[in-house]
Amino acid sequence: MKMRKELWFGFTIMALLVIPVIVLTPWTNLTNGSLGLLMLALDVVAIMLGFPTAFTLMGMGVAFSWFFYRSVDPDLAVRQVLDLMVQRAYGVMSNDVLIAVPLFVFMGYLVERAALIERLFKSLHLAMSRVPGSLAVATIVTCAIFATATGIVGAVVTLMGLLAMPAMLRAGYNTKIAAGAVTAGGCLGILIPPSVLLIVYGATAGVSVVQLYAGAFFPGLLLAGLYVGYVIVLALIKPKLMPPLPESERHVELPAFAQALSGRGRNALLGLTRALGGAPGVPMRTAAGQLVMSLLPALAIAGLLAFTYSAVTAPVVQDSTAGLIEAGGSFAADVKEESAGLIGAAESTGLQEPVAEGEKRVPTQESGPAAAVITDAAPAPAAAPAPEAVRQAAPIWFWVMFGIGAALLVIIYALWSWQRLEIFKMLLGSFFPLAIMIIAVLGSIVFGLATPTEAAAVGALGGFVLAAAYRFIAHYRGNPGFGAVGMTVKELGVIVKDSSFLTAKTTAMVCWLFVGSAIFSAAFALLGGQEIIEHWVLSLGLTPVQFLILAQCIIFILGWPLEWTEIIVIFMPIFIPLLPKFGVDPLFFGLLVALNLQTAFLSPPVAMAAFYLKGVAPPHVTLNQIFAGMLPFMGIQVVALILLYQFPAIGLWLPQVLYK
């Protein structure tokens, strides 16, 4: 019955598309433009029926481009179609941006298999145990962190469905809430860099992937923050949906030194400080090492504040130009009037005219051995004054940030119990290695130290190192010695083999999509379909805001029956040429599209995130429950989209600061 409902929904969407095409197409007088629109409609219907997207695009493009060339010159139609296919395929092959796709995908699969995410989720849910809806919040935060290490939505949803879904159900969480948190959090990889979607959009629209990555940071954090806020508010209003964790789930086993020192006080920082003077059963070296580890949050916040203060108060060099314009102007005028022709003569003959009495000779760079003649009346050029370094006063927002940092440190160390110290050490072992790799990869891209392709190569190497390190640690604990090395090497071979196969599979799909899209868009342009759509849109007399709303509404509706790849490669070549007509920045439009296309993974009936989760969820979790759990998060995406409309600086501020 469920399958029938889904089929009826799909057939209804197709009927709403096919019936207007049949009615409105002028069958007795088909023009090239009509054929272009017919090709677009047939392509969408074929994809909804389940035909492979890439080869559907390619087949439609070849067939309809043949119709166009045949109407011009029947004898050369086949040859011109074959030339078009070769040119478009070669254009995709020579696109350097697409090299980053397999490297980022490979990095993501390696990180997924590094046994890192399980430890990260456990440490985060312990760290947030007192937050309402802690397991759902930890799920979303873990997904957001994992999304920055991989742009693969299916991998994130599947892995978190295995880790977080059973944990939430065991804790008594509502099935819909648990499913919604996993699917919505898992889809953050569409927007948060290194998103494969942004690479595909950048290659399609001709927009810098570096700027897209910089622009997507804050919208991605905004969306994740809205998800977390919704979960916390819902847990406060309806605690039965997400009951708090029992004390047994929050308990962390303390090591021997912590058990010995905990009797002297609950605060770990004070206890370790006292232990430096000597404590029974606790070596001073152990106490000093644990104290340094406890001070890491303070050192990190202090370092961030010091770096920010140095940046915002950096001296600005002010060059005084007073007097230079006047002196330089008279100097240039005298040289121009009195030495015109003399330099050229001196250069050509090697001789110089005699200098008149009362004049002096000044050598110039332009004439080499020749001299420019300047009268005594001309004032000597004024020496340029030394630049003045003026240190800036720190702005008010820095002192607000300083106060927040100081208050945060007071709160952290007031609550720094022995259990929290152990949880922090768990975070150090799970989150910070991944964070270093993420900062190295994305930071090098955003700050212009490396291209996306170069950074992706470094990220792939970093993923391999992380996978090797964590697998070795896991084996070494159970089997210290050379046996752990052998087991690690053997397991790494399997990991690299599986990751390479999945990477090749995903990359082949993306590249064939690009080839099919290139041929399809060329045929659509040849038939004049793009001109018809442009003429129709411009005839509506829309303002830029109205055009953006119309475009995003169309993309939102297309997200129901189609996946994001199909929307990007089919419809973006239609929208992109319209952007200059309305003065819309392609970068801003790309951020809106990326945020909007989150719905393609959360909107039935082709909500791939739901099917990924259903494949690993317990048997009693139904598709209807998963769909129902995703709907509130779809509403949150719409709210985030509206906020980005109203406040474009959310996405454009960072690219403008870094690159303009």
Secondary structure, 3 states (H helix, E strand, C coil): CHHHHHHHHHHHHHHHHHHHHHHHCCHHHCCHHHHHHHHHHHHHHHHHCCCCHHHHHHHHHHHHHHHHHHHHCHHHHHHHHHHHHHHHHHHHHCCHHHHHHHHHHHHHHHHHCCCCHHHHHHHHHHHCCCCCCHHHHHHHHHHHHHHHHCCCHHHHHHHHHHHHHHHHHHCCCCHHHHHHHHHHHHHHHHCCCCCHHHHHHHHHHCCCHHHHHHHHHHHHHHHHHHHHHHHHHHHHHCCCCCCCCCHHHHCCCCCHHHHHHHCCCCEHHHHHHHHCCCECCECHHHHHHHHHHHCHHHHHHHHHHHHHHHHHCCCEEECCCCCHHHHHHHHHHHHHHHCCCHHHHHHHHCCCCCCCCCCEEEECCCCCCCEEEECCCCCCCCCCCCCEEECCCCCHHHHHHHHHHHHHHHHHHHCCEHHHHHHHHHHHHHHHHHHHHHHHHHHHHHCCCCCHHHHHHHHHHHHHHHHHHHHHHHHHHHCCCHHHHHHHHHHHHHHHHHHHHHHHHHHHHHHHHHHHHHHHHHHHHHCCHHHHHHHHHHHCCCCHHHHHHHHHHHHHHHCCCCCHHHHHHHHHHHHHHHHHHHCCCHHHHHHHHHHHCHHHHHCCCCCHHHHHHHHHCCCCCCHHHHHHHHHHHHHHHHHHHHHHHHCCHHHHHHHHHHHC
